[in-house]
Amino acid sequence: MKPVFKRLSSLNPLKVIRWGVFNLRNSLRKRSKIDYISIELPQEMPTLPESRHWALSKALGPSPMSLTEIDRIFERIGDDPRPKGVILTIRGFALPLANLQTLRNSILRLRAKGKRVICYAQSYSNAVYYIASAGDEIVLQPTGEVETIGLRAEATFLKDALDLVGVKLDSIAISPFKGAYDQLSRSEMSAEGKAQLDWLLDSQFDMIVKGIAEGRKCSVEAVKAMIDSAPYLDTEALAAGYVDAVETEEALYRRLNSEHILTWHKANKRLLKKWIQSSDKYVALINVSGMMIPGKSAKPPIDIPVPFIGGERVGDMTVVQQIRHIMEDEQAAAVILYINSVGGAVIAGEAMHSALAELAKKRPVITYMDSVAASGGYYITTPTQWIVAQPGTITGSIGVISAKPVTNGLYEKLHAHRVEITRGANAGMMTDFAPFTDSQRVRMHQTIEHIYKHFVELVSASRHMSYEAVDAIAGGRVWTGMQAKANGLVDELGDLKAAAAKARALANLPDYAPLIIVEAKGKLLPPQLAEKANPAASLMYMHESLTMIASGSPQVLLDMNLKL
């Protein structure tokens, strides 16, 4: 203690007091006995913590627990010598594979610190079993099932349905692989679209099977046989060794023979805390989540499960302002560009890209790709020095597409008569009155080819690959993170911790240099709350999004929704 006390006193007397209080609290906490900590994992978990104004918390409840917060919880448990382990109660997951891999990594790190991880569930789907296989023990509730029945992907094609109401989507893409609007412009899946889904499913299936095999210490063939014969009743799963026990929650607690099993809420107040070392430098995190648009970032008033038009929007004005703010802050020694985006408007992506290119001249910028970083989401990674992705991250889709709705047939069915008066041969080029003319289609294709060439050149320079090598894996093709790394589009497979470690290393920062999320400036919460109380706000939000993506302007956009 003396050397530490002496060092602290020479720095700041206030730190001496804080150090004393800190040690006193930890001494009191050590008297509490902890055997196991029970944690219920929510079905949906964002990667990053979400701050929520008190008024919104009153209306919508507290912010959801994030994967980052769960990792910190596991870290605290792992650093305390008293707990034997954790009991994870899982009610199901609605998470993409990349996020499941992030959670799995956190569990494996906790086990590496000598803690037991017991997973308990009423039933085990693909996603739940994949996570549970990272633990020491899998326990199933009586009457539950192991439903590891494999992966499936589906797509509904609406061209014929839209024809019935007199609406068409006039779409122009750089290649058949760039199928962001296929579900609206085609009657069936293209050969290229099917091939792409096949290789994505193959990669995801392979990752899940290998993960389960490693966790359960069995062969890949055995896991595939388990999947092909699923589902299993509780007794069948136990007999086959797919679960380690079939117990009620009460019986599980009795079987552990531990008097001191605490919920996380109680354990949080009793676990030891680490003394936080200070650093005058930090790693800034810029959050690029949602469809990329010109303007300011926005979130929907409520959750709207509609692709493109119902999700979060990230505006170039917001991101560029954040970048410029970081450039003026000398304490921001490195930057992580966090991406969870399917892309969007080319002009928005270019604005973000140019600002990031200036930032990257002055300090290290590392990309972390979350569940999806494709098309425009990949475009803006090109100024960064290092790209980290999860094996299951959906990425690539290096390509360009444009589309506009043609609704004149709808007006005819309604016996509504539209009149258009123009000046200039192409004045109605972007109108929904009629499809592109032959000459307009040629011009639009030239625009798309020009932007695509620029896109490929950016990737070529960034990844130190020839134009031809990039073009061979581009053209709108989509990859998992594992495939992207094999193709040279990603530098490292890992989670946000890996990206933060790389950023600190490149900036010569200590391991304890904090990671700070850059928040948008000047965003007013009262109007958001008012919007949430307005049923029309959701329709207005979707209409704005639809207007942005169906305007006929070039888009670097991906539509990909694979679920476990």
Secondary structure as GFF3:
##gff-version 3
##sequence-region A 1 564
A	DSSP	alpha_helix	2	11	.	.	.	ID=ss1
A	DSSP	alpha_helix	13	29	.	.	.	ID=ss2
A	DSSP	beta_strand	36	41	.	.	.	ID=ss3
A	DSSP	alpha_helix	54	60	.	.	.	ID=ss4
A	DSSP	alpha_helix	67	79	.	.	.	ID=ss5
A	DSSP	beta_strand	85	90	.	.	.	ID=ss6
A	DSSP	alpha_helix	97	112	.	.	.	ID=ss7
A	DSSP	beta_strand	116	121	.	.	.	ID=ss8
A	DSSP	beta_strand	124	125	.	.	.	ID=ss9
A	DSSP	alpha_helix	126	132	.	.	.	ID=ss10
A	DSSP	beta_strand	137	140	.	.	.	ID=ss11
A	DSSP	beta_strand	145	147	.	.	.	ID=ss12
A	DSSP	alpha_helix	159	164	.	.	.	ID=ss13
A	DSSP	beta_strand	168	173	.	.	.	ID=ss14
A	DSSP	alpha_helix	182	185	.	.	.	ID=ss15
A	DSSP	alpha_helix	191	216	.	.	.	ID=ss16
A	DSSP	alpha_helix	220	229	.	.	.	ID=ss17
A	DSSP	beta_strand	232	233	.	.	.	ID=ss18
A	DSSP	alpha_helix	234	240	.	.	.	ID=ss19
A	DSSP	beta_strand	245	246	.	.	.	ID=ss20
A	DSSP	alpha_helix	249	255	.	.	.	ID=ss21
A	DSSP	beta_strand	261	263	.	.	.	ID=ss22
A	DSSP	alpha_helix	264	267	.	.	.	ID=ss23
A	DSSP	beta_strand	282	289	.	.	.	ID=ss24
A	DSSP	beta_strand	291	293	.	.	.	ID=ss25
A	DSSP	beta_strand	313	315	.	.	.	ID=ss26
A	DSSP	alpha_helix	316	327	.	.	.	ID=ss27
A	DSSP	beta_strand	332	341	.	.	.	ID=ss28
A	DSSP	beta_strand	343	345	.	.	.	ID=ss29
A	DSSP	alpha_helix	346	360	.	.	.	ID=ss30
A	DSSP	beta_strand	365	374	.	.	.	ID=ss31
A	DSSP	alpha_helix	376	379	.	.	.	ID=ss32
A	DSSP	beta_strand	386	389	.	.	.	ID=ss33
A	DSSP	beta_strand	394	396	.	.	.	ID=ss34
A	DSSP	beta_strand	401	406	.	.	.	ID=ss35
A	DSSP	alpha_helix	408	413	.	.	.	ID=ss36
A	DSSP	alpha_helix	438	463	.	.	.	ID=ss37
A	DSSP	alpha_helix	467	473	.	.	.	ID=ss38
A	DSSP	beta_strand	478	480	.	.	.	ID=ss39
A	DSSP	alpha_helix	481	486	.	.	.	ID=ss40
A	DSSP	beta_strand	492	493	.	.	.	ID=ss41
A	DSSP	alpha_helix	496	506	.	.	.	ID=ss42
A	DSSP	beta_strand	515	517	.	.	.	ID=ss43
A	DSSP	alpha_helix	525	532	.	.	.	ID=ss44
A	DSSP	alpha_helix	536	549	.	.	.	ID=ss45
A	DSSP	beta_strand	555	557	.	.	.	ID=ss46
###
